[in-house]
Amino acid sequence: MREPRGGGEKPMSNSQRNEIGFLNPPASEGERGSARPSVLARRVGLVSAALFTVFWTIAAYLASVEAGADSDVVRQWVVCKYVAAGANPYVLSKRILIDEYGPRNEKGAKIYAIPKGVPEHLRSSVIAAYGPPESTYPPPAIGLLSPLVGALGNPRQVLHAWFAVNLVALGAVVVGFEVDPNVETNRPRI
């Protein structure tokens, strides 16, 4: 029989709880192996998912390189360049859209991009090297993107850097899935 806990007794650690079966009770003979996947099965699944994601990321990168200035990250880089120059890309984008489609888009046109042709009265607001901005992300997103990609010099650098950011993010996800929260280790958690 267990003695009642007194004020001086220390709480059990996870490893002590595991030893007595508190966190992961031992499986019965019929359940062994079915309660949790083995370490090998987890790693095979993780490596398979990681390889699929790497190939998908490479395919997305190649599609972005082919799209060039029309890729999403490059369009947002242009918005970052406007912000760095002290211009408000949101107001300019809105003015271009209103000039092209009207204040309420009365014709019901499907709008997928900012028109490349800029009306004469707005040309002085457009930075010639970048063209009209497509400010589709909210300002906080541009605030996060500006230090990452806004400082880069050309679209090709942006595409390469964004590919690297995606690979680092993928690595962080893989490491996060590799960590088993039920096992105490001395390695730091991310």
Secondary structure, DSSP 8 states (H G I E B T S, - for coil): ------TT-----HHHHHHTTSSS----TTTTTTSS--HHHHHHHHHHHHHHHHHHHHHHHHHHHHHGGGSHHHHHHHHHHHHHTT--HHHHHHHHHHHHH-TT-TT-----S--SS--GGGGGGS-TTT-S----S-HHHHHHHIIIIIT-SSHHHHHHHHHHHHHHHHHHHHHHHH--TTS--SS---
